[in-house]
Amino acid sequence: MEVVRLFVLPAFRRFGLAGELYRALEAQAKADRVAVMYLHTHPFLPGAIDFWLRQGFEVVDVDTDPVWRTTHMQRIL
């Protein structure tokens, strides 16, 4: 399963909403017998990589493009 977007409006950040949204998504994925969650993000998005690491994702690759440095992550369920 690919996580395409998970967004919380700035005024509502730092209340744990993104974590709750992700946990609900993961619960649904497990119920559907999904084996791997995948996403990609970028270092210029504030806090994104750290957030996904806290959710149990691991970095599996980082593109060498000096501007985007797309960071590919996955979580085995």
C-alpha positions in Angstrom: 0.0 0.0 0.0 1.3 3.4 -0.8 0.7 6.4 1.4 0.3 9.3 -1.0 -0.6 12.2 1.2 -1.1 12.7 4.9 -1.7 16.4 5.7 -2.8 18.3 8.8 -3.5 22.0 8.6 -0.8 24.1 10.4 -3.2 25.3 13.1 -4.0 21.7 14.1 -0.4 20.3 14.0 1.4 19.0 17.1 -1.8 17.5 18.6 -1.1 14.0 17.5 -3.7 14.0 14.7 -1.3 12.8 12.0 -0.3 9.9 14.1 -3.9 9.0 14.7 -4.7 9.2 11.0 -1.7 7.0 10.2 -2.6 4.4 12.8 -6.1 4.2 11.4 -4.7 3.7 7.9 -2.3 1.1 9.2 -5.1 -0.8 11.0 -7.1 -0.8 7.8 -4.1 -2.1 5.8 -3.6 -4.9 8.4 -7.2 -5.8 8.2 -6.8 -6.0 4.4 -3.7 -8.2 4.8 -1.4 -5.6 3.3 2.2 -6.7 3.8 4.2 -3.4 3.2 3.4 0.2 3.5 5.4 2.5 1.2 5.8 6.2 0.9 8.3 8.8 -0.3 9.0 12.2 1.1 11.5 15.0 0.8 14.0 16.5 3.3 12.6 20.0 2.7 9.2 19.1 4.2 9.5 20.1 7.8 9.5 17.1 10.1 8.3 14.6 7.5 11.2 12.2 7.7 11.3 12.2 11.5 7.5 11.8 11.7 7.6 8.7 9.5 10.5 7.2 11.4 8.5 7.6 14.6 5.7 5.7 12.9 8.1 2.7 12.3 9.1 3.4 8.7 12.6 2.9 7.6 14.5 4.6 4.8 15.1 2.2 2.0 16.6 4.6 -0.6 17.4 8.3 -1.1 17.6 9.7 -4.7 20.8 11.4 -5.6 19.1 14.4 -7.2 20.5 17.4 -5.2 17.3 19.4 -5.2 14.6 16.8 -4.4 16.6 14.1 -2.6 13.4 12.0 -2.7 13.5 9.7 0.4 11.8 6.3 -0.1 10.5 4.7 3.1 8.7 1.5 4.0 7.1 -0.3 6.9 6.7 -4.1 7.0 3.4 -4.9 8.6 
